[in-house]
Amino acid sequence: MSDPLSASLAATLAAARRERALSVNALAERSGVSRAMIGKVERAEAQPTAALLGRLSAALGMTLSELVARAEGGERRLARAAEQPTWTDPETGYRRRAVSPVSGGPLELVEVELPAGAEVSFGADTYAFRHQQIWVLEGLLVFREGDTEHGLAAGDCLQLGPPAPCTYANRTREPVRYLVALSKRAG
């Protein structure tokens, strides 16, 4: 991998797995990601996609935002725009910026830009321990939540229901930009 964030992300994933006393086998079982792929990601030999990182972070009890913020070493109260960690999915070009200053806090804000024609899917386990709202800032977003499809335009805000497989899709020729607000579910 070429960029420093990818190498740091690999080390952060391995550290989070060890902190939870999980073997690679146990993480593979929890996440549905093969042992071989987890090994490649942890050794920074493969650049993971957003969907893969979503599955791994959920299996570790973290959000993707927490994972990226930890990889960046972010534990401060003020997050200047230039210092907010950004991660780009190598497969789709989906770009997420961790806006919130503290990873693992009670509220997380994430700005996402989904390129024209791109689609990113996450399993229900990604949402199991979070409340989530999506606020579209620019463009048109098609959001599939289980069997329900929502068409969201600039200014629209959707609160997600019970955990379900979800897909973010941009069926236009322009990028769509949206804000995701996440908070921890009660006990």
MDTraj code that builds the backbone (N, CA, C; nanometers):
import mdtraj as md
import numpy as np

residues = "MET SER ASP PRO LEU SER ALA SER LEU ALA ALA THR LEU ALA ALA ALA ARG ARG GLU ARG ALA LEU SER VAL ASN ALA LEU ALA GLU ARG SER GLY VAL SER ARG ALA MET ILE GLY LYS VAL GLU ARG ALA GLU ALA GLN PRO THR ALA ALA LEU LEU GLY ARG LEU SER ALA ALA LEU GLY MET THR LEU SER GLU LEU VAL ALA ARG ALA GLU GLY GLY GLU ARG ARG LEU ALA ARG ALA ALA GLU GLN PRO THR TRP THR ASP PRO GLU THR GLY TYR ARG ARG ARG ALA VAL SER PRO VAL SER GLY GLY PRO LEU GLU LEU VAL GLU VAL GLU LEU PRO ALA GLY ALA GLU VAL SER PHE GLY ALA ASP THR TYR ALA PHE ARG HIS GLN GLN ILE TRP VAL LEU GLU GLY LEU LEU VAL PHE ARG GLU GLY ASP THR GLU HIS GLY LEU ALA ALA GLY ASP CYS LEU GLN LEU GLY PRO PRO ALA PRO CYS THR TYR ALA ASN ARG THR ARG GLU PRO VAL ARG TYR LEU VAL ALA LEU SER LYS ARG ALA GLY".split()
xyz = np.array([
    [0.0842, -0.1187, 0.0000],
    [0.0000, 0.0000, 0.0000],
    [0.0875, 0.1234, 0.0000],
    [0.0436, 0.2249, -0.0670],
    [0.1285, 0.3409, -0.0848],
    [0.1071, 0.4504, 0.0187],
    [-0.0156, 0.4764, 0.0629],
    [-0.0361, 0.5911, 0.1504],
    [-0.0224, 0.5540, 0.2977],
    [0.0216, 0.6509, 0.3794],
    [0.0438, 0.6249, 0.5221],
    [-0.0843, 0.5843, 0.5966],
    [-0.2013, 0.6386, 0.5581],
    [-0.3250, 0.6037, 0.6271],
    [-0.3566, 0.4554, 0.6098],
    [-0.3320, 0.4007, 0.4920],
    [-0.3591, 0.2585, 0.4688],
    [-0.2723, 0.1714, 0.5585],
    [-0.1450, 0.2055, 0.5726],
    [-0.0554, 0.1294, 0.6599],
    [-0.0985, 0.1434, 0.8057],
    [-0.1374, 0.2632, 0.8456],
    [-0.1832, 0.2864, 0.9820],
    [-0.3147, 0.2137, 1.0081],
    [-0.4017, 0.2093, 0.9083],
    [-0.5293, 0.1384, 0.9187],
    [-0.5040, -0.0108, 0.9407],
    [-0.4070, -0.0662, 0.8702],
    [-0.3720, -0.2077, 0.8854],
    [-0.3264, -0.2357, 1.0285],
    [-0.2393, -0.1508, 1.0803],
    [-0.1884, -0.1678, 1.2165],
    [-0.2994, -0.1490, 1.3193],
    [-0.3886, -0.0541, 1.2949],
    [-0.4997, -0.0280, 1.3867],
    [-0.5953, -0.1465, 1.3918],
    [-0.6245, -0.2059, 1.2765],
    [-0.7110, -0.3250, 1.2738],
    [-0.6489, -0.4380, 1.3549],
    [-0.5219, -0.4640, 1.3342],
    [-0.4532, -0.5712, 1.4064],
    [-0.4532, -0.5424, 1.5567],
    [-0.4269, -0.4180, 1.5949],
    [-0.4253, -0.3814, 1.7369],
    [-0.5637, -0.3959, 1.7992],
    [-0.6676, -0.3535, 1.7286],
    [-0.8045, -0.3650, 1.7803],
    [-0.8421, -0.5117, 1.7984],
    [-0.8004, -0.5962, 1.7079],
    [-0.8284, -0.7399, 1.7191],
    [-0.7585, -0.7964, 1.8424],
    [-0.6319, -0.7602, 1.8599],
    [-0.5563, -0.8103, 1.9759],
    [-0.6120, -0.7561, 2.1073],
    [-0.6532, -0.6272, 2.1113],
    [-0.7117, -0.5675, 2.2319],
    [-0.8347, -0.6457, 2.2780],
    [-0.9060, -0.7027, 2.1836],
    [-1.0276, -0.7778, 2.2141],
    [-0.9991, -0.9267, 2.2330],
    [-0.8706, -0.9608, 2.2343],
    [-0.8255, -1.0996, 2.2519],
    [-0.8897, -1.1922, 2.1487],
    [-0.8982, -1.1439, 2.0248],
    [-0.9545, -1.2238, 1.9165],
    [-0.8423, -1.2793, 1.8288],
    [-0.8532, -1.4036, 1.7956],
    [-0.7616, -1.4610, 1.6972],
    [-0.8098, -1.4191, 1.5585],
    [-0.7263, -1.4397, 1.4607],
    [-0.7686, -1.4133, 1.3227],
    [-0.8876, -1.5030, 1.2892],
    [-0.8845, -1.6273, 1.3354],
    [-0.9968, -1.7196, 1.3115],
    [-1.1262, -1.6658, 1.3702],
    [-1.1199, -1.6165, 1.4954],
    [-1.2395, -1.5645, 1.5617],
    [-1.2935, -1.4414, 1.4882],
    [-1.2045, -1.3512, 1.4459],
    [-1.2489, -1.2332, 1.3716],
    [-1.3095, -1.2738, 1.2383],
    [-1.2497, -1.3732, 1.1728],
    [-1.3032, -1.4224, 1.0458],
    [-1.4442, -1.4772, 1.0658],
    [-1.4634, -1.5521, 1.1725],
    [-1.5942, -1.6098, 1.2012],
    [-1.6974, -1.5019, 1.2299],
    [-1.6606, -1.4022, 1.3102],
    [-1.7522, -1.2935, 1.3456],
    [-1.7881, -1.2050, 1.2263],
    [-1.6903, -1.1810, 1.1401],
    [-1.7080, -1.0830, 1.0323],
    [-1.7521, -1.1429, 0.8994],
    [-1.7259, -1.2719, 0.8813],
    [-1.7541, -1.3325, 0.7515],
    [-1.6468, -1.3008, 0.6484],
    [-1.5333, -1.2478, 0.6937],
    [-1.4193, -1.2178, 0.6066],
    [-1.3181, -1.3315, 0.6241],
    [-1.2614, -1.3780, 0.5159],
    [-1.1696, -1.4922, 0.5235],
    [-1.0448, -1.4591, 0.6053],
    [-0.9868, -1.5630, 0.6670],
    [-0.8629, -1.5474, 0.7429],
    [-0.7533, -1.4909, 0.6533],
    [-0.7472, -1.5416, 0.5313],
    [-0.6434, -1.4965, 0.4379],
    [-0.6557, -1.3471, 0.4100],
    [-0.7793, -1.2997, 0.3890],
    [-0.7986, -1.1576, 0.3601],
    [-0.7659, -1.0726, 0.4826],
    [-0.8062, -1.1175, 0.6018],
    [-0.7733, -1.0433, 0.7240],
    [-0.6219, -1.0330, 0.7385],
    [-0.5508, -1.1429, 0.7145],
    [-0.4046, -1.1417, 0.7210],
    [-0.3448, -1.0428, 0.6233],
    [-0.3948, -1.0419, 0.5002],
    [-0.3433, -0.9484, 0.3993],
    [-0.3691, -0.8032, 0.4393],
    [-0.4891, -0.7766, 0.4933],
    [-0.5224, -0.6404, 0.5350],
    [-0.4330, -0.5985, 0.6506],
    [-0.4164, -0.6865, 0.7498],
    [-0.3341, -0.6528, 0.8667],
    [-0.1861, -0.6362, 0.8315],
    [-0.1409, -0.7029, 0.7269],
    [-0.0011, -0.6874, 0.6833],
    [0.0140, -0.5762, 0.5790],
    [-0.0964, -0.5069, 0.5510],
    [-0.0989, -0.3980, 0.4528],
    [-0.0624, -0.4469, 0.3129],
    [-0.0989, -0.5713, 0.2831],
    [-0.0753, -0.6278, 0.1502],
    [-0.1965, -0.6130, 0.0594],
    [-0.3109, -0.5797, 0.1179],
    [-0.4336, -0.5589, 0.0403],
    [-0.5027, -0.4350, 0.0941],
    [-0.5520, -0.3519, 0.0038],
    [-0.6246, -0.2323, 0.0447],
    [-0.7724, -0.2684, 0.0546],
    [-0.8295, -0.2647, 0.1771],
    [-0.9680, -0.3074, 0.1958],
    [-1.0685, -0.2082, 0.1385],
    [-1.1828, -0.2616, 0.0991],
    [-1.2927, -0.1785, 0.0507],
    [-1.3732, -0.1279, 0.1695],
    [-1.4644, -0.0341, 0.1455],
    [-1.5510, 0.0173, 0.2513],
    [-1.6370, -0.0945, 0.3093],
    [-1.6912, -0.1802, 0.2238],
    [-1.7765, -0.2894, 0.2709],
    [-1.6977, -0.3850, 0.3603],
    [-1.5755, -0.4176, 0.3206],
    [-1.4925, -0.5080, 0.3995],
    [-1.4568, -0.4446, 0.5342],
    [-1.4161, -0.3184, 0.5338],
    [-1.3841, -0.2493, 0.6589],
    [-1.5078, -0.2378, 0.7473],
    [-1.6236, -0.2181, 0.6866],
    [-1.7485, -0.2122, 0.7632],
    [-1.7744, -0.3428, 0.8363],
    [-1.7528, -0.4553, 0.7683],
    [-1.7725, -0.5866, 0.8308],
    [-1.6716, -0.6105, 0.9424],
    [-1.5463, -0.5759, 0.9186],
    [-1.4427, -0.5959, 1.0200],
    [-1.4641, -0.5049, 1.1408],
    [-1.4928, -0.3772, 1.1167],
    [-1.5117, -0.2855, 1.2291],
    [-1.6342, -0.3256, 1.3114],
    [-1.7426, -0.3670, 1.2460],
    [-1.8623, -0.4116, 1.3191],
    [-1.8299, -0.5333, 1.4046],
    [-1.7525, -0.6266, 1.3506],
    [-1.7152, -0.7464, 1.4263],
    [-1.6265, -0.7113, 1.5460],
    [-1.5592, -0.5968, 1.5391],
    [-1.4750, -0.5496, 1.6492],
    [-1.5514, -0.4571, 1.7436],
    [-1.6806, -0.4317, 1.7134],
    [-1.7620, -0.3442, 1.7974],
    [-1.7298, -0.1972, 1.7798],
    [-1.6833, -0.1608, 1.6599],
    [-1.6455, -0.0230, 1.6296],
    [-1.7189, 0.0219, 1.5038],
    [-1.7246, 0.1532, 1.4833],
    [-1.7728, 0.2031, 1.3556],
    [-1.6526, 0.2228, 1.2640],
    [-1.6790, 0.2346, 1.1363],
    [-1.5723, 0.2627, 1.0412],
    [-1.5059, 0.3960, 1.0758],
    [-1.5845, 0.4930, 1.1219],
    [-1.5297, 0.6238, 1.1612],
    [-1.4310, 0.6102, 1.2756],
    [-1.4665, 0.5292, 1.3762],
    [-1.3760, 0.5072, 1.4893],
    [-1.2444, 0.4469, 1.4414],
    [-1.2567, 0.3501, 1.3523],
    [-1.1386, 0.2820, 1.3006],
    [-1.0459, 0.3808, 1.2285],
    [-1.1035, 0.4634, 1.1417],
    [-1.0240, 0.5616, 1.0667],
    [-0.9637, 0.6648, 1.1618],
    [-1.0425, 0.7125, 1.2593],
    [-0.9913, 0.8118, 1.3535],
    [-0.8769, 0.7542, 1.4374],
    [-0.8904, 0.6286, 1.4805],
    [-0.7817, 0.5651, 1.5564],
    [-0.6571, 0.5508, 1.4700],
    [-0.6765, 0.5180, 1.3430],
    [-0.5617, 0.5045, 1.2520],
    [-0.4894, 0.6380, 1.2365],
    [-0.5650, 0.7457, 1.2456],
    [-0.5070, 0.8792, 1.2342],
    [-0.4524, 0.9289, 1.3673],
    [-0.4774, 0.8537, 1.4754],
    [-0.4306, 0.8959, 1.6076],
    [-0.5146, 1.0061, 1.6661],
    [-0.6399, 1.0165, 1.6250],
    [-0.7266, 1.1256, 1.6698],
    [-0.7912, 1.1014, 1.8044],
    [-0.7556, 1.1783, 1.9051],
    [-0.8192, 1.1738, 2.0371],
    [-0.8295, 1.3164, 2.0921],
    [-0.8641, 1.4107, 2.0090],
    [-0.8698, 1.5487, 2.0548],
    [-1.0136, 1.6015, 2.0483],
    [-1.0376, 1.7175, 2.1131],
    [-1.1728, 1.7744, 2.1178],
    [-1.2037, 1.8647, 1.9993],
    [-1.1032, 1.9208, 1.9375],
    [-1.1228, 2.0096, 1.8223],
    [-1.0659, 1.9419, 1.6991],
    [-1.1474, 1.9301, 1.5975],
    [-1.1013, 1.8686, 1.4724],
    [-1.1050, 1.9744, 1.3624],
    [-0.9912, 2.0323, 1.3342],
    [-0.9816, 2.1296, 1.2260],
    [-1.0061, 2.0585, 1.0936],
    [-1.0680, 2.1256, 1.0008],
    [-1.1032, 2.0641, 0.8721],
    [-0.9827, 1.9972, 0.8067],
    [-0.8689, 2.0632, 0.8109],
    [-0.7492, 2.0092, 0.7450],
    [-0.6942, 1.8855, 0.8162],
    [-0.7347, 1.8629, 0.9417],
    [-0.6832, 1.7497, 1.0195],
    [-0.7805, 1.6328, 1.0280],
    [-0.9002, 1.6480, 0.9725],
    [-1.0000, 1.5413, 0.9819],
    [-0.9604, 1.4263, 0.8901],
    [-0.9525, 1.3055, 0.9453],
    [-0.9098, 1.1918, 0.8639],
    [-1.0085, 1.1598, 0.7525],
    [-0.9532, 1.1367, 0.6351],
    [-1.0325, 1.1023, 0.5176],
    [-0.9841, 0.9681, 0.4660],
    [-1.0785, 0.8859, 0.4278],
    [-1.0454, 0.7552, 0.3722],
    [-1.1262, 0.7364, 0.2440],
    [-1.0617, 0.6828, 0.1410],
    [-1.1275, 0.6592, 0.0125],
    [-1.1271, 0.5107, -0.0181],
    [-1.2440, 0.4588, -0.0508],
    [-1.2599, 0.3185, -0.0888],
    [-1.1916, 0.2981, -0.2238],
    [-1.0938, 0.2081, -0.2322],
    [-1.0207, 0.1891, -0.3576],
    [-1.1079, 0.1315, -0.4694],
    [-1.2174, 0.0671, -0.4331],
    [-1.3031, 0.0035, -0.5332],
    [-1.4039, 0.0994, -0.5957],
    [-1.4659, 0.1860, -0.5134],
    [-1.5754, 0.2700, -0.5624],
    [-1.5432, 0.4188, -0.5679],
    [-1.4372, 0.4612, -0.4984],
    [-1.4073, 0.6030, -0.4894],
    [-1.4872, 0.6729, -0.3801],
    [-1.5700, 0.5970, -0.3068],
    [-1.6469, 0.6472, -0.1932],
    [-1.5475, 0.7091, -0.0956],
    [-1.5714, 0.8354, -0.0570],
    [-1.4780, 0.9056, 0.0305],
    [-1.5509, 0.9467, 0.1577],
    [-1.4945, 0.9096, 0.2728],
    [-1.5558, 0.9471, 0.4001],
    [-1.4567, 1.0266, 0.4829],
    [-1.5089, 1.1313, 0.5448],
    [-1.4273, 1.2188, 0.6293],
    [-1.4870, 1.2163, 0.7695],
    [-1.4073, 1.1783, 0.8676],
    [-1.4508, 1.1753, 1.0075],
    [-1.4493, 1.3190, 1.0592],
    [-1.5653, 1.3807, 1.0675],
    [-1.5786, 1.5201, 1.1068],
    [-1.5624, 1.5366, 1.2576],
    [-1.6168, 1.4437, 1.3351],
    [-1.6143, 1.4532, 1.4817],
    [-1.4723, 1.4449, 1.5359],
    [-1.4432, 1.5229, 1.6387],
    [-1.3079, 1.5237, 1.6926],
    [-1.2701, 1.4022, 1.7760],
    [-1.3620, 1.3394, 1.8436],
    [-1.3274, 1.2300, 1.9333],
    [-1.3855, 1.0995, 1.8818],
    [-1.2990, 1.0024, 1.8581],
    [-1.3482, 0.8727, 1.8156],
    [-1.4063, 0.7994, 1.9350],
    [-1.5149, 0.7279, 1.9116],
    [-1.5769, 0.6504, 2.0177],
    [-1.6641, 0.7326, 2.1104],
    [-1.6842, 0.8608, 2.0828],
    [-1.7706, 0.9446, 2.1656],
    [-1.9168, 0.9074, 2.1457],
    [-2.0071, 0.9766, 2.2173],
    [-2.1487, 0.9417, 2.2080],
    [-2.2124, 0.9788, 2.0736],
    [-2.1501, 1.0695, 2.0005],
    [-2.2027, 1.1132, 1.8704],
    [-2.0871, 1.1196, 1.7724],
    [-2.1103, 1.0701, 1.6525],
    [-2.0104, 1.0808, 1.5464],
    [-2.0755, 1.1425, 1.4237],
    [-2.0028, 1.2320, 1.3595],
    [-2.0456, 1.2915, 1.2339],
    [-1.9458, 1.2512, 1.1269],
    [-1.9983, 1.2051, 1.0142],
    [-1.9144, 1.1613, 0.9033],
    [-1.9685, 1.2244, 0.7755],
    [-1.8815, 1.2915, 0.7013],
    [-1.9202, 1.3450, 0.5715],
    [-1.8760, 1.2452, 0.4650],
    [-1.9669, 1.2149, 0.3729],
    [-1.9371, 1.1171, 0.2691],
    [-1.9617, 1.1793, 0.1322],
    [-1.8719, 1.1485, 0.0379],
    [-1.8954, 1.1833, -0.1020],
    [-1.8968, 1.0529, -0.1799],
    [-2.0083, 1.0297, -0.2482],
    [-2.0254, 0.9093, -0.3281],
    [-2.0205, 0.9511, -0.4747],
    [-1.9202, 0.9022, -0.5488],
    [-1.9047, 0.9431, -0.6887],
    [-2.0237, 0.9022, -0.7759],
    [-2.0339, 0.9645, -0.8894],
    [-2.1388, 0.9321, -0.9865],
    [-2.1354, 0.7834, -1.0186],
    [-2.2520, 0.7199, -1.0162],
    [-2.2648, 0.5794, -1.0523],
    [-2.2152, 0.4804, -0.9476],
    [-2.1656, 0.5279, -0.8343],
    [-2.1100, 0.4374, -0.7327],
    [-2.2184, 0.3831, -0.6401],
    [-2.1890, 0.2676, -0.5818],
    [-2.2794, 0.2023, -0.4870],
    [-2.1948, 0.1320, -0.3810],
    [-2.2331, 0.1483, -0.2538],
    [-2.1624, 0.0853, -0.1423],
    [-2.2653, 0.0189, -0.0523],
    [-2.2405, -0.1082, -0.0175],
    [-2.3345, -0.1834, 0.0663],
    [-2.2685, -0.2257, 0.1966],
    [-2.3495, -0.2296, 0.3017],
    [-2.3056, -0.2739, 0.4335],
    [-2.4081, -0.3711, 0.4894],
    [-2.3617, -0.4720, 0.5624],
    [-2.4502, -0.5688, 0.6244],
    [-2.5194, -0.5112, 0.7461],
    [-2.6245, -0.5774, 0.7916],
    [-2.7012, -0.5316, 0.9073],
    [-2.6159, -0.5206, 1.0324],
    [-2.5147, -0.6069, 1.0467],
    [-2.4309, -0.6042, 1.1667],
    [-2.3544, -0.4733, 1.1815],
    [-2.3344, -0.4009, 1.0721],
    [-2.2665, -0.2715, 1.0757],
    [-2.3469, -0.1706, 1.1568],
    [-2.4798, -0.1892, 1.1614],
    [-2.5682, -0.0926, 1.2263],
    [-2.6229, -0.1418, 1.3598],
    [-2.5806, -0.2579, 1.4048],
    [-2.6401, -0.3221, 1.5225],
    [-2.6277, -0.2402, 1.6509],
    [-2.5228, -0.1622, 1.6652],
    [-2.5030, -0.0925, 1.7919],
    [-2.5058, 0.0594, 1.7775],
    [-2.5666, 0.1091, 1.6693],
    [-2.5707, 0.2530, 1.6453],
    [-2.7084, 0.2973, 1.5968],
    [-2.7475, 0.4195, 1.6388],
    [-2.8594, 0.4894, 1.5760],
    [-2.7940, 0.5709, 1.4651],
    [-2.8618, 0.5878, 1.3542],
    [-2.7997, 0.6588, 1.2435],
    [-2.9019, 0.7432, 1.1696],
    [-2.8580, 0.8622, 1.1297],
    [-2.9368, 0.9496, 1.0426],
    [-2.8490, 0.9906, 0.9259],
    [-2.9129, 1.0087, 0.8110],
    [-2.8429, 1.0511, 0.6897],
    [-2.9059, 1.1826, 0.6450],
    [-2.8229, 1.2849, 0.6262],
    [-2.8686, 1.4159, 0.5809],
    [-2.7967, 1.4466, 0.4505],
    [-2.8699, 1.4578, 0.3424],
    [-2.8107, 1.4832, 0.2111],
    [-2.7781, 1.6321, 0.1981],
    [-2.6520, 1.6617, 0.1659],
    [-2.6049, 1.7990, 0.1516],
    [-2.6129, 1.8461, 0.0066],
    [-2.5718, 1.7592, -0.0872],
    [-2.5747, 1.7928, -0.2310],
    [-2.6034, 1.6671, -0.3103],
    [-2.6848, 1.6811, -0.4140],
    [-2.7100, 1.5699, -0.5046],
    [-2.8287, 1.4842, -0.4645],
    [-2.8360, 1.3665, -0.5261],
    [-2.9456, 1.2720, -0.5036],
    [-2.8884, 1.1385, -0.4597],
    [-2.9367, 1.0881, -0.3478],
    [-2.8906, 0.9615, -0.2930],
    [-3.0064, 0.8623, -0.2916],
    [-2.9802, 0.7424, -0.3381],
    [-3.0777, 0.6341, -0.3245],
    [-3.0241, 0.5460, -0.2127],
    [-3.1059, 0.5310, -0.1093],
    [-3.0648, 0.4523, 0.0064],
    [-3.1605, 0.3349, 0.0236],
    [-3.1048, 0.2137, 0.0138],
    [-3.1840, 0.0922, 0.0354],
    [-3.1591, 0.0422, 0.1759],
    [-3.2657, 0.0254, 0.2496],
    [-3.2621, -0.0219, 0.3878],
    [-3.3469, -0.1483, 0.3920],
    [-3.2808, -0.2637, 0.3872],
    [-3.3563, -0.3887, 0.3750],
    [-3.4287, -0.3898, 0.2417],
    [-3.5611, -0.4047, 0.2442],
    [-3.6419, -0.4068, 0.1221],
    [-3.6978, -0.2700, 0.0851],
    [-3.6683, -0.1683, 0.1649],
    [-3.7235, -0.0347, 0.1413],
    [-3.6200, 0.0537, 0.0735],
    [-3.6628, 0.1242, -0.0326],
    [-3.5732, 0.2160, -0.1025],
    [-3.6206, 0.3586, -0.0792],
    [-3.5272, 0.4455, -0.0410],
    [-3.5564, 0.5863, -0.0159],
    [-3.4804, 0.6704, -0.1181],
    [-3.5504, 0.7615, -0.1852],
    [-3.4855, 0.8593, -0.2718],
    [-3.4684, 0.9867, -0.1916],
    [-3.3448, 1.0306, -0.1717],
    [-3.3175, 1.1463, -0.0874],
    [-3.2497, 1.2565, -0.1674],
    [-3.3049, 1.3771, -0.1591],
    [-3.2501, 1.4937, -0.2285],
    [-3.1848, 1.5859, -0.1256],
    [-3.1140, 1.6862, -0.1743],
    [-3.0465, 1.7820, -0.0867],
    [-3.1442, 1.8364, 0.0168],
    [-3.1027, 1.8321, 0.1444],
    [-3.1854, 1.8804, 0.2543],
    [-3.2661, 1.7712, 0.3222],
    [-3.2874, 1.6568, 0.2552],
    [-3.3639, 1.5467, 0.3145],
    [-3.2809, 1.4780, 0.4223],
    [-3.3493, 1.4341, 0.5283],
    [-3.2830, 1.3651, 0.6385],
    [-3.3629, 1.2393, 0.6715],
    [-3.2958, 1.1262, 0.6792],
    [-3.3591, 0.9974, 0.7064],
    [-3.3006, 0.9372, 0.8331],
    [-3.3874, 0.8935, 0.9234],
    [-3.3436, 0.8177, 1.0408],
    [-3.3602, 0.6708, 1.0075],
    [-3.2549, 0.5925, 1.0236],
    [-3.2615, 0.4500, 0.9936],
    [-3.3468, 0.3774, 1.0959],
    [-3.4106, 0.2707, 1.0491],
    [-3.4912, 0.1866, 1.1355],
    [-3.4048, 0.0801, 1.2003],
    [-3.4661, -0.0338, 1.2354],
    [-3.3902, -0.1437, 1.2958],
    [-3.2785, -0.1889, 1.2019],
    [-3.1699, -0.2456, 1.2566],
    [-3.0577, -0.2886, 1.1724],
    [-3.1027, -0.3769, 1.0555],
    [-3.0567, -0.3413, 0.9368],
    [-3.0875, -0.4146, 0.8143],
    [-2.9721, -0.3934, 0.7175],
    [-2.9543, -0.4828, 0.6204],
    [-2.8528, -0.4570, 0.5175],
    [-2.8887, -0.3267, 0.4455],
    [-2.7876, -0.2438, 0.4204],
    [-2.8120, -0.1132, 0.3584],
    [-2.7196, -0.0897, 0.2403],
    [-2.7712, -0.0154, 0.1424],
    [-2.6927, 0.0220, 0.0254],
    [-2.7099, 0.1697, -0.0021],
    [-2.5977, 0.2386, -0.0207],
    [-2.5957, 0.3787, -0.0620],
    [-2.5656, 0.3769, -0.2104],
    [-2.6519, 0.4393, -0.2924],
    [-2.6309, 0.4380, -0.4369],
    [-2.6458, 0.5782, -0.4942],
    [-2.5569, 0.6102, -0.5868],
    [-2.5647, 0.7355, -0.6604],
    [-2.5899, 0.6985, -0.8057],
    [-2.7117, 0.7170, -0.8513],
    [-2.7498, 0.6800, -0.9879],
    [-2.7437, 0.7988, -1.0841],
    [-2.6776, 0.9053, -1.0400],
    [-2.6686, 1.0250, -1.1240],
    [-2.5288, 1.0373, -1.1841],
    [-2.5092, 1.1443, -1.2591],
    [-2.3786, 1.1703, -1.3208],
    [-2.2945, 1.2695, -1.2412],
    [-2.3458, 1.3101, -1.1254],
    [-2.2757, 1.4034, -1.0375],
    [-2.2528, 1.3370, -0.9018],
    [-2.1484, 1.3762, -0.8302],
    [-2.1281, 1.3192, -0.6964],
    [-2.2422, 1.3596, -0.6026],
    [-2.2663, 1.2779, -0.5024],
    [-2.3626, 1.3127, -0.3977],
    [-2.2828, 1.3236, -0.2680],
    [-2.3173, 1.4243, -0.1887],
    [-2.2482, 1.4478, -0.0616],
    [-2.3524, 1.4444, 0.0487],
    [-2.3220, 1.3691, 0.1547],
    [-2.4174, 1.3598, 0.2655],
    [-2.3444, 1.3478, 0.3977],
    [-2.4166, 1.3789, 0.5040],
    [-2.3637, 1.3698, 0.6388],
    [-2.4325, 1.2539, 0.7090],
    [-2.3536, 1.1714, 0.7759],
    [-2.4074, 1.0613, 0.8549],
    [-2.3822, 1.0953, 1.0012],
    [-2.4897, 1.0939, 1.0820],
    [-2.4791, 1.1148, 1.2263],
    [-2.5068, 0.9822, 1.2945],
    [-2.4141, 0.9394, 1.3800],
    [-2.4270, 0.8115, 1.4493],
    [-2.4219, 0.8333, 1.5993],
    [-2.5065, 0.7629, 1.6717],
    [-2.4983, 0.7642, 1.8175],
    [-2.5149, 0.6213, 1.8665],
    [-2.4594, 0.5938, 1.9832],
    [-2.4646, 0.4584, 2.0378],
    [-2.6061, 0.4253, 2.0824],
    [-2.6467, 0.2998, 2.0555],
    [-2.7745, 0.2502, 2.1048],
    [-2.7624, 0.2243, 2.2537],
    [-2.8691, 0.2461, 2.3256],
    [-2.8690, 0.2181, 2.4698],
    [-2.8591, 0.0675, 2.4927],
    [-2.7835, 0.0290, 2.5947],
    [-2.7563, -0.1010, 2.6430],
    [-2.8129, -0.2185, 2.5854],
])
top = md.Topology()
chain = top.add_chain()
for i, resn in enumerate(residues, 1):
    res = top.add_residue(resn, chain, resSeq=i)
    for name in ("N", "CA", "C"):
        top.add_atom(name, md.element.get_by_symbol(name[0]), res)
traj = md.Trajectory(xyz[None], top)
